[in-house]
Amino acid sequence: AIFLFLGSLAENQISNKGAKALARSLLVNRSLMVLDLRSNSIGPTGAKALADVLKKNQVLLSLK
C-alpha cells in the first residue's frame, strides 16, 4: 500500500479541468490528509468540484 499524507501541487498551473480530475481522484482517496493547491489557475467551476467532493471525502483534513 502507498501512503501519502501530505501533497503539494502549489504553483502548477492547475486549471478547472485539472481541479475536476483531482476532485474525481479525491472520491477514492484513502491516504492523502493535507493538500496544497495554492497559486494555481482554478476558477469557480474547479473550486465547486473540489468543494463538492470535500463533503464526501472523510480523509482529507486540510486543503489550502
mmCIF file of the N, C-alpha and C atoms, coordinates in Angstrom:
data_MODEL
# 
_entry.id   MODEL 
# 
loop_
_atom_site.group_PDB 
_atom_site.id 
_atom_site.type_symbol 
_atom_site.label_atom_id 
_atom_site.label_alt_id 
_atom_site.label_comp_id 
_atom_site.label_asym_id 
_atom_site.label_entity_id 
_atom_site.label_seq_id 
_atom_site.pdbx_PDB_ins_code 
_atom_site.Cartn_x 
_atom_site.Cartn_y 
_atom_site.Cartn_z 
_atom_site.occupancy 
_atom_site.B_iso_or_equiv 
_atom_site.pdbx_formal_charge 
_atom_site.auth_seq_id 
_atom_site.auth_comp_id 
_atom_site.auth_asym_id 
_atom_site.auth_atom_id 
_atom_site.pdbx_PDB_model_num 
ATOM 1   N N  . ALA A 1 1  ? 0.835   -1.185 0.000   1.00 0.00 ? 1  ALA A N  1 
ATOM 2   C CA . ALA A 1 1  ? 0.000   0.000  0.000   1.00 0.00 ? 1  ALA A CA 1 
ATOM 3   C C  . ALA A 1 1  ? 0.878   1.247  0.000   1.00 0.00 ? 1  ALA A C  1 
ATOM 4   N N  . ILE A 1 2  ? 0.425   2.258  -0.686  1.00 0.00 ? 2  ILE A N  1 
ATOM 5   C CA . ILE A 1 2  ? 1.140   3.533  -0.734  1.00 0.00 ? 2  ILE A CA 1 
ATOM 6   C C  . ILE A 1 2  ? 0.412   4.510  0.170   1.00 0.00 ? 2  ILE A C  1 
ATOM 7   N N  . PHE A 1 3  ? 1.171   5.166  1.039   1.00 0.00 ? 3  PHE A N  1 
ATOM 8   C CA . PHE A 1 3  ? 0.585   6.142  1.945   1.00 0.00 ? 3  PHE A CA 1 
ATOM 9   C C  . PHE A 1 3  ? 1.184   7.499  1.670   1.00 0.00 ? 3  PHE A C  1 
ATOM 10  N N  . LEU A 1 4  ? 0.351   8.466  1.355   1.00 0.00 ? 4  LEU A N  1 
ATOM 11  C CA . LEU A 1 4  ? 0.780   9.838  1.129   1.00 0.00 ? 4  LEU A CA 1 
ATOM 12  C C  . LEU A 1 4  ? -0.059  10.708 2.039   1.00 0.00 ? 4  LEU A C  1 
ATOM 13  N N  . PHE A 1 5  ? 0.574   11.300 3.024   1.00 0.00 ? 5  PHE A N  1 
ATOM 14  C CA . PHE A 1 5  ? -0.160  12.094 3.992   1.00 0.00 ? 5  PHE A CA 1 
ATOM 15  C C  . PHE A 1 5  ? -0.196  13.570 3.624   1.00 0.00 ? 5  PHE A C  1 
ATOM 16  N N  . LEU A 1 6  ? 0.829   14.042 2.905   1.00 0.00 ? 6  LEU A N  1 
ATOM 17  C CA . LEU A 1 6  ? 0.941   15.454 2.570   1.00 0.00 ? 6  LEU A CA 1 
ATOM 18  C C  . LEU A 1 6  ? 1.261   15.590 1.099   1.00 0.00 ? 6  LEU A C  1 
ATOM 19  N N  . GLY A 1 7  ? 0.471   16.379 0.375   1.00 0.00 ? 7  GLY A N  1 
ATOM 20  C CA . GLY A 1 7  ? 0.730   16.594 -1.040  1.00 0.00 ? 7  GLY A CA 1 
ATOM 21  C C  . GLY A 1 7  ? 0.723   18.062 -1.374  1.00 0.00 ? 7  GLY A C  1 
ATOM 22  N N  . SER A 1 8  ? 1.705   18.492 -2.143  1.00 0.00 ? 8  SER A N  1 
ATOM 23  C CA . SER A 1 8  ? 1.744   19.886 -2.586  1.00 0.00 ? 8  SER A CA 1 
ATOM 24  C C  . SER A 1 8  ? 1.705   19.941 -4.101  1.00 0.00 ? 8  SER A C  1 
ATOM 25  N N  . LEU A 1 9  ? 0.683   20.592 -4.604  1.00 0.00 ? 9  LEU A N  1 
ATOM 26  C CA . LEU A 1 9  ? 0.564   20.867 -6.033  1.00 0.00 ? 9  LEU A CA 1 
ATOM 27  C C  . LEU A 1 9  ? 0.527   22.374 -6.257  1.00 0.00 ? 9  LEU A C  1 
ATOM 28  N N  . ALA A 1 10 ? 1.107   23.120 -5.329  1.00 0.00 ? 10 ALA A N  1 
ATOM 29  C CA . ALA A 1 10 ? 1.131   24.580 -5.423  1.00 0.00 ? 10 ALA A CA 1 
ATOM 30  C C  . ALA A 1 10 ? 1.932   25.009 -6.651  1.00 0.00 ? 10 ALA A C  1 
ATOM 31  N N  . GLU A 1 11 ? 1.484   26.077 -7.268  1.00 0.00 ? 11 GLU A N  1 
ATOM 32  C CA . GLU A 1 11 ? 2.161   26.701 -8.411  1.00 0.00 ? 11 GLU A CA 1 
ATOM 33  C C  . GLU A 1 11 ? 2.396   25.726 -9.560  1.00 0.00 ? 11 GLU A C  1 
ATOM 34  N N  . ASN A 1 12 ? 1.360   24.986 -9.934  1.00 0.00 ? 12 ASN A N  1 
ATOM 35  C CA . ASN A 1 12 ? 1.456   24.020 -11.027 1.00 0.00 ? 12 ASN A CA 1 
ATOM 36  C C  . ASN A 1 12 ? 0.521   24.335 -12.191 1.00 0.00 ? 12 ASN A C  1 
ATOM 37  N N  . GLN A 1 13 ? -0.026  25.523 -12.223 1.00 0.00 ? 13 GLN A N  1 
ATOM 38  C CA . GLN A 1 13 ? -0.917  25.954 -13.303 1.00 0.00 ? 13 GLN A CA 1 
ATOM 39  C C  . GLN A 1 13 ? -2.099  25.005 -13.494 1.00 0.00 ? 13 GLN A C  1 
ATOM 40  N N  . ILE A 1 14 ? -2.610  24.478 -12.388 1.00 0.00 ? 14 ILE A N  1 
ATOM 41  C CA . ILE A 1 14 ? -3.779  23.601 -12.448 1.00 0.00 ? 14 ILE A CA 1 
ATOM 42  C C  . ILE A 1 14 ? -5.001  24.444 -12.796 1.00 0.00 ? 14 ILE A C  1 
ATOM 43  N N  . SER A 1 15 ? -5.741  24.006 -13.797 1.00 0.00 ? 15 SER A N  1 
ATOM 44  C CA . SER A 1 15 ? -6.920  24.730 -14.278 1.00 0.00 ? 15 SER A CA 1 
ATOM 45  C C  . SER A 1 15 ? -8.187  24.083 -13.731 1.00 0.00 ? 15 SER A C  1 
ATOM 46  N N  . ASN A 1 16 ? -9.333  24.565 -14.206 1.00 0.00 ? 16 ASN A N  1 
ATOM 47  C CA . ASN A 1 16 ? -10.607 23.952 -13.828 1.00 0.00 ? 16 ASN A CA 1 
ATOM 48  C C  . ASN A 1 16 ? -10.630 22.475 -14.212 1.00 0.00 ? 16 ASN A C  1 
ATOM 49  N N  . LYS A 1 17 ? -10.119 22.167 -15.396 1.00 0.00 ? 17 LYS A N  1 
ATOM 50  C CA . LYS A 1 17 ? -10.097 20.774 -15.865 1.00 0.00 ? 17 LYS A CA 1 
ATOM 51  C C  . LYS A 1 17 ? -9.262  19.906 -14.922 1.00 0.00 ? 17 LYS A C  1 
ATOM 52  N N  . GLY A 1 18 ? -8.105  20.393 -14.536 1.00 0.00 ? 18 GLY A N  1 
ATOM 53  C CA . GLY A 1 18 ? -7.247  19.656 -13.608 1.00 0.00 ? 18 GLY A CA 1 
ATOM 54  C C  . GLY A 1 18 ? -7.880  19.509 -12.240 1.00 0.00 ? 18 GLY A C  1 
ATOM 55  N N  . ALA A 1 19 ? -8.553  20.563 -11.787 1.00 0.00 ? 19 ALA A N  1 
ATOM 56  C CA . ALA A 1 19 ? -9.211  20.524 -10.480 1.00 0.00 ? 19 ALA A CA 1 
ATOM 57  C C  . ALA A 1 19 ? -10.340 19.498 -10.480 1.00 0.00 ? 19 ALA A C  1 
ATOM 58  N N  . LYS A 1 20 ? -11.068 19.415 -11.589 1.00 0.00 ? 20 LYS A N  1 
ATOM 59  C CA . LYS A 1 20 ? -12.144 18.426 -11.687 1.00 0.00 ? 20 LYS A CA 1 
ATOM 60  C C  . LYS A 1 20 ? -11.586 17.001 -11.675 1.00 0.00 ? 20 LYS A C  1 
ATOM 61  N N  . ALA A 1 21 ? -10.453 16.788 -12.364 1.00 0.00 ? 21 ALA A N  1 
ATOM 62  C CA . ALA A 1 21 ? -9.811  15.473 -12.361 1.00 0.00 ? 21 ALA A CA 1 
ATOM 63  C C  . ALA A 1 21 ? -9.316  15.134 -10.955 1.00 0.00 ? 21 ALA A C  1 
ATOM 64  N N  . LEU A 1 22 ? -8.756  16.109 -10.284 1.00 0.00 ? 22 LEU A N  1 
ATOM 65  C CA . LEU A 1 22 ? -8.293  15.897 -8.917  1.00 0.00 ? 22 LEU A CA 1 
ATOM 66  C C  . LEU A 1 22 ? -9.467  15.585 -7.997  1.00 0.00 ? 22 LEU A C  1 
ATOM 67  N N  . ALA A 1 23 ? -10.585 16.267 -8.190  1.00 0.00 ? 23 ALA A N  1 
ATOM 68  C CA . ALA A 1 23 ? -11.782 16.012 -7.387  1.00 0.00 ? 23 ALA A CA 1 
ATOM 69  C C  . ALA A 1 23 ? -12.243 14.566 -7.554  1.00 0.00 ? 23 ALA A C  1 
ATOM 70  N N  . ARG A 1 24 ? -12.214 14.073 -8.786  1.00 0.00 ? 24 ARG A N  1 
ATOM 71  C CA . ARG A 1 24 ? -12.612 12.670 -9.026  1.00 0.00 ? 24 ARG A CA 1 
ATOM 72  C C  . ARG A 1 24 ? -11.687 11.711 -8.275  1.00 0.00 ? 24 ARG A C  1 
ATOM 73  N N  . SER A 1 25 ? -10.393 12.016 -8.257  1.00 0.00 ? 25 SER A N  1 
ATOM 74  C CA . SER A 1 25 ? -9.467  11.130 -7.550  1.00 0.00 ? 25 SER A CA 1 
ATOM 75  C C  . SER A 1 25 ? -9.660  11.212 -6.038  1.00 0.00 ? 25 SER A C  1 
ATOM 76  N N  . LEU A 1 26 ? -10.082 12.364 -5.550  1.00 0.00 ? 26 LEU A N  1 
ATOM 77  C CA . LEU A 1 26 ? -10.314 12.511 -4.111  1.00 0.00 ? 26 LEU A CA 1 
ATOM 78  C C  . LEU A 1 26 ? -11.532 11.716 -3.638  1.00 0.00 ? 26 LEU A C  1 
ATOM 79  N N  . LEU A 1 27 ? -12.401 11.325 -4.563  1.00 0.00 ? 27 LEU A N  1 
ATOM 80  C CA . LEU A 1 27 ? -13.550 10.487 -4.196  1.00 0.00 ? 27 LEU A CA 1 
ATOM 81  C C  . LEU A 1 27 ? -13.111 9.129  -3.679  1.00 0.00 ? 27 LEU A C  1 
ATOM 82  N N  . VAL A 1 28 ? -11.963 8.646  -4.153  1.00 0.00 ? 28 VAL A N  1 
ATOM 83  C CA . VAL A 1 28 ? -11.469 7.338  -3.728  1.00 0.00 ? 28 VAL A CA 1 
ATOM 84  C C  . VAL A 1 28 ? -10.237 7.454  -2.826  1.00 0.00 ? 28 VAL A C  1 
ATOM 85  N N  . ASN A 1 29 ? -9.919  8.670  -2.416  1.00 0.00 ? 29 ASN A N  1 
ATOM 86  C CA . ASN A 1 29 ? -8.755  8.912  -1.567  1.00 0.00 ? 29 ASN A CA 1 
ATOM 87  C C  . ASN A 1 29 ? -8.868  8.171  -0.241  1.00 0.00 ? 29 ASN A C  1 
ATOM 88  N N  . ARG A 1 30 ? -7.802  7.474  0.126   1.00 0.00 ? 30 ARG A N  1 
ATOM 89  C CA . ARG A 1 30 ? -7.770  6.766  1.402   1.00 0.00 ? 30 ARG A CA 1 
ATOM 90  C C  . ARG A 1 30 ? -6.574  7.180  2.259   1.00 0.00 ? 30 ARG A C  1 
ATOM 91  N N  . SER A 1 31 ? -5.673  8.048  1.730   1.00 0.00 ? 31 SER A N  1 
ATOM 92  C CA . SER A 1 31 ? -4.465  8.344  2.492   1.00 0.00 ? 31 SER A CA 1 
ATOM 93  C C  . SER A 1 31 ? -4.040  9.810  2.487   1.00 0.00 ? 31 SER A C  1 
ATOM 94  N N  . LEU A 1 32 ? -4.425  10.594 1.498   1.00 0.00 ? 32 LEU A N  1 
ATOM 95  C CA . LEU A 1 32 ? -3.994  11.990 1.431   1.00 0.00 ? 32 LEU A CA 1 
ATOM 96  C C  . LEU A 1 32 ? -4.738  12.812 2.484   1.00 0.00 ? 32 LEU A C  1 
ATOM 97  N N  . MET A 1 33 ? -3.991  13.380 3.425   1.00 0.00 ? 33 MET A N  1 
ATOM 98  C CA . MET A 1 33 ? -4.608  14.128 4.518   1.00 0.00 ? 33 MET A CA 1 
ATOM 99  C C  . MET A 1 33 ? -4.467  15.638 4.375   1.00 0.00 ? 33 MET A C  1 
ATOM 100 N N  . VAL A 1 34 ? -3.427  16.091 3.674   1.00 0.00 ? 34 VAL A N  1 
ATOM 101 C CA . VAL A 1 34 ? -3.165  17.524 3.502   1.00 0.00 ? 34 VAL A CA 1 
ATOM 102 C C  . VAL A 1 34 ? -2.846  17.768 2.034   1.00 0.00 ? 34 VAL A C  1 
ATOM 103 N N  . LEU A 1 35 ? -3.512  18.743 1.424   1.00 0.00 ? 35 LEU A N  1 
ATOM 104 C CA . LEU A 1 35 ? -3.282  19.063 0.022   1.00 0.00 ? 35 LEU A CA 1 
ATOM 105 C C  . LEU A 1 35 ? -3.146  20.567 -0.142  1.00 0.00 ? 35 LEU A C  1 
ATOM 106 N N  . ASP A 1 36 ? -2.080  20.993 -0.797  1.00 0.00 ? 36 ASP A N  1 
ATOM 107 C CA . ASP A 1 36 ? -1.802  22.403 -1.040  1.00 0.00 ? 36 ASP A CA 1 
ATOM 108 C C  . ASP A 1 36 ? -1.992  22.696 -2.521  1.00 0.00 ? 36 ASP A C  1 
ATOM 109 N N  . LEU A 1 37 ? -2.987  23.507 -2.841  1.00 0.00 ? 37 LEU A N  1 
ATOM 110 C CA . LEU A 1 37 ? -3.280  23.890 -4.225  1.00 0.00 ? 37 LEU A CA 1 
ATOM 111 C C  . LEU A 1 37 ? -3.104  25.389 -4.454  1.00 0.00 ? 37 LEU A C  1 
ATOM 112 N N  . ARG A 1 38 ? -2.356  26.047 -3.593  1.00 0.00 ? 38 ARG A N  1 
ATOM 113 C CA . ARG A 1 38 ? -2.195  27.498 -3.715  1.00 0.00 ? 38 ARG A CA 1 
ATOM 114 C C  . ARG A 1 38 ? -1.517  27.890 -5.031  1.00 0.00 ? 38 ARG A C  1 
ATOM 115 N N  . SER A 1 39 ? -1.846  29.089 -5.480  1.00 0.00 ? 39 SER A N  1 
ATOM 116 C CA . SER A 1 39 ? -1.230  29.712 -6.667  1.00 0.00 ? 39 SER A CA 1 
ATOM 117 C C  . SER A 1 39 ? -1.398  28.875 -7.932  1.00 0.00 ? 39 SER A C  1 
ATOM 118 N N  . ASN A 1 40 ? -2.611  28.415 -8.174  1.00 0.00 ? 40 ASN A N  1 
ATOM 119 C CA . ASN A 1 40 ? -2.955  27.730 -9.409  1.00 0.00 ? 40 ASN A CA 1 
ATOM 120 C C  . ASN A 1 40 ? -3.985  28.565 -10.166 1.00 0.00 ? 40 ASN A C  1 
ATOM 121 N N  . SER A 1 41 ? -4.493  28.042 -11.253 1.00 0.00 ? 41 SER A N  1 
ATOM 122 C CA . SER A 1 41 ? -5.470  28.759 -12.085 1.00 0.00 ? 41 SER A CA 1 
ATOM 123 C C  . SER A 1 41 ? -6.854  28.137 -11.978 1.00 0.00 ? 41 SER A C  1 
ATOM 124 N N  . ILE A 1 42 ? -7.215  27.700 -10.783 1.00 0.00 ? 42 ILE A N  1 
ATOM 125 C CA . ILE A 1 42 ? -8.504  27.071 -10.559 1.00 0.00 ? 42 ILE A CA 1 
ATOM 126 C C  . ILE A 1 42 ? -9.576  28.151 -10.440 1.00 0.00 ? 42 ILE A C  1 
ATOM 127 N N  . GLY A 1 43 ? -10.578 28.060 -11.298 1.00 0.00 ? 43 GLY A N  1 
ATOM 128 C CA . GLY A 1 43 ? -11.669 29.025 -11.295 1.00 0.00 ? 43 GLY A CA 1 
ATOM 129 C C  . GLY A 1 43 ? -12.868 28.502 -10.523 1.00 0.00 ? 43 GLY A C  1 
ATOM 130 N N  . PRO A 1 44 ? -14.001 29.178 -10.673 1.00 0.00 ? 44 PRO A N  1 
ATOM 131 C CA . PRO A 1 44 ? -15.202 28.819 -9.911  1.00 0.00 ? 44 PRO A CA 1 
ATOM 132 C C  . PRO A 1 44 ? -15.694 27.381 -10.133 1.00 0.00 ? 44 PRO A C  1 
ATOM 133 N N  . THR A 1 45 ? -15.642 26.877 -11.361 1.00 0.00 ? 45 THR A N  1 
ATOM 134 C CA . THR A 1 45 ? -16.160 25.523 -11.589 1.00 0.00 ? 45 THR A CA 1 
ATOM 135 C C  . THR A 1 45 ? -15.231 24.462 -10.995 1.00 0.00 ? 45 THR A C  1 
ATOM 136 N N  . GLY A 1 46 ? -13.940 24.697 -11.073 1.00 0.00 ? 46 GLY A N  1 
ATOM 137 C CA . GLY A 1 46 ? -12.993 23.771 -10.452 1.00 0.00 ? 46 GLY A CA 1 
ATOM 138 C C  . GLY A 1 46 ? -13.099 23.797 -8.939  1.00 0.00 ? 46 GLY A C  1 
ATOM 139 N N  . ALA A 1 47 ? -13.262 25.007 -8.400  1.00 0.00 ? 47 ALA A N  1 
ATOM 140 C CA . ALA A 1 47 ? -13.406 25.143 -6.950  1.00 0.00 ? 47 ALA A CA 1 
ATOM 141 C C  . ALA A 1 47 ? -14.676 24.460 -6.461  1.00 0.00 ? 47 ALA A C  1 
ATOM 142 N N  . LYS A 1 48 ? -15.752 24.561 -7.239  1.00 0.00 ? 48 LYS A N  1 
ATOM 143 C CA . LYS A 1 48 ? -17.004 23.905 -6.856  1.00 0.00 ? 48 LYS A CA 1 
ATOM 144 C C  . LYS A 1 48 ? -16.857 22.387 -6.877  1.00 0.00 ? 48 LYS A C  1 
ATOM 145 N N  . ALA A 1 49 ? -16.152 21.863 -7.877  1.00 0.00 ? 49 ALA A N  1 
ATOM 146 C CA . ALA A 1 49 ? -15.933 20.413 -7.951  1.00 0.00 ? 49 ALA A CA 1 
ATOM 147 C C  . ALA A 1 49 ? -15.166 19.932 -6.715  1.00 0.00 ? 49 ALA A C  1 
ATOM 148 N N  . LEU A 1 50 ? -14.153 20.691 -6.314  1.00 0.00 ? 50 LEU A N  1 
ATOM 149 C CA . LEU A 1 50 ? -13.390 20.326 -5.118  1.00 0.00 ? 50 LEU A CA 1 
ATOM 150 C C  . LEU A 1 50 ? -14.249 20.447 -3.863  1.00 0.00 ? 50 LEU A C  1 
ATOM 151 N N  . ALA A 1 51 ? -15.030 21.514 -3.776  1.00 0.00 ? 51 ALA A N  1 
ATOM 152 C CA . ALA A 1 51 ? -15.889 21.705 -2.600  1.00 0.00 ? 51 ALA A CA 1 
ATOM 153 C C  . ALA A 1 51 ? -16.910 20.581 -2.477  1.00 0.00 ? 51 ALA A C  1 
ATOM 154 N N  . ASP A 1 52 ? -17.482 20.163 -3.603  1.00 0.00 ? 52 ASP A N  1 
ATOM 155 C CA . ASP A 1 52 ? -18.485 19.092 -3.579  1.00 0.00 ? 52 ASP A CA 1 
ATOM 156 C C  . ASP A 1 52 ? -17.880 17.775 -3.093  1.00 0.00 ? 52 ASP A C  1 
ATOM 157 N N  . VAL A 1 53 ? -16.654 17.478 -3.538  1.00 0.00 ? 53 VAL A N  1 
ATOM 158 C CA . VAL A 1 53 ? -16.036 16.209 -3.136  1.00 0.00 ? 53 VAL A CA 1 
ATOM 159 C C  . VAL A 1 53 ? -15.619 16.245 -1.665  1.00 0.00 ? 53 VAL A C  1 
ATOM 160 N N  . LEU A 1 54 ? -15.323 17.412 -1.143  1.00 0.00 ? 54 LEU A N  1 
ATOM 161 C CA . LEU A 1 54 ? -14.932 17.508 0.269   1.00 0.00 ? 54 LEU A CA 1 
ATOM 162 C C  . LEU A 1 54 ? -16.083 17.130 1.200   1.00 0.00 ? 54 LEU A C  1 
ATOM 163 N N  . LYS A 1 55 ? -17.296 17.225 0.710   1.00 0.00 ? 55 LYS A N  1 
ATOM 164 C CA . LYS A 1 55 ? -18.452 16.806 1.511   1.00 0.00 ? 55 LYS A CA 1 
ATOM 165 C C  . LYS A 1 55 ? -18.464 15.289 1.703   1.00 0.00 ? 55 LYS A C  1 
ATOM 166 N N  . LYS A 1 56 ? -17.799 14.576 0.775   1.00 0.00 ? 56 LYS A N  1 
ATOM 167 C CA . LYS A 1 56 ? -17.815 13.109 0.809   1.00 0.00 ? 56 LYS A CA 1 
ATOM 168 C C  . LYS A 1 56 ? -16.497 12.520 1.309   1.00 0.00 ? 56 LYS A C  1 
ATOM 169 N N  . ASN A 1 57 ? -15.397 13.237 1.112   1.00 0.00 ? 57 ASN A N  1 
ATOM 170 C CA . ASN A 1 57 ? -14.080 12.728 1.499   1.00 0.00 ? 57 ASN A CA 1 
ATOM 171 C C  . ASN A 1 57 ? -13.905 12.828 3.003   1.00 0.00 ? 57 ASN A C  1 
ATOM 172 N N  . GLN A 1 58 ? -13.644 11.704 3.640   1.00 0.00 ? 58 GLN A N  1 
ATOM 173 C CA . GLN A 1 58 ? -13.504 11.656 5.094   1.00 0.00 ? 58 GLN A CA 1 
ATOM 174 C C  . GLN A 1 58 ? -12.044 11.678 5.559   1.00 0.00 ? 58 GLN A C  1 
ATOM 175 N N  . VAL A 1 59 ? -11.101 11.638 4.621   1.00 0.00 ? 59 VAL A N  1 
ATOM 176 C CA . VAL A 1 59 ? -9.693  11.513 4.959   1.00 0.00 ? 59 VAL A CA 1 
ATOM 177 C C  . VAL A 1 59 ? -8.964  12.860 4.913   1.00 0.00 ? 59 VAL A C  1 
ATOM 178 N N  . LEU A 1 60 ? -9.229  13.666 3.887   1.00 0.00 ? 60 LEU A N  1 
ATOM 179 C CA . LEU A 1 60 ? -8.529  14.935 3.716   1.00 0.00 ? 60 LEU A CA 1 
ATOM 180 C C  . LEU A 1 60 ? -8.916  15.900 4.836   1.00 0.00 ? 60 LEU A C  1 
ATOM 181 N N  . LEU A 1 61 ? -7.925  16.362 5.583   1.00 0.00 ? 61 LEU A N  1 
ATOM 182 C CA . LEU A 1 61 ? -8.162  17.237 6.730   1.00 0.00 ? 61 LEU A CA 1 
ATOM 183 C C  . LEU A 1 61 ? -7.869  18.698 6.436   1.00 0.00 ? 61 LEU A C  1 
ATOM 184 N N  . SER A 1 62 ? -6.985  18.958 5.469   1.00 0.00 ? 62 SER A N  1 
ATOM 185 C CA . SER A 1 62 ? -6.585  20.330 5.173   1.00 0.00 ? 62 SER A CA 1 
ATOM 186 C C  . SER A 1 62 ? -6.412  20.526 3.693   1.00 0.00 ? 62 SER A C  1 
ATOM 187 N N  . LEU A 1 63 ? -7.036  21.565 3.149   1.00 0.00 ? 63 LEU A N  1 
ATOM 188 C CA . LEU A 1 63 ? -6.894  21.946 1.745   1.00 0.00 ? 63 LEU A CA 1 
ATOM 189 C C  . LEU A 1 63 ? -6.585  23.427 1.713   1.00 0.00 ? 63 LEU A C  1 
ATOM 190 N N  . LYS A 1 64 ? -5.428  23.756 1.171   1.00 0.00 ? 64 LYS A N  1 
ATOM 191 C CA . LYS A 1 64 ? -5.021  25.169 1.063   1.00 0.00 ? 64 LYS A CA 1 
ATOM 192 C C  . LYS A 1 64 ? -5.152  25.612 -0.369  1.00 0.00 ? 64 LYS A C  1 
# 
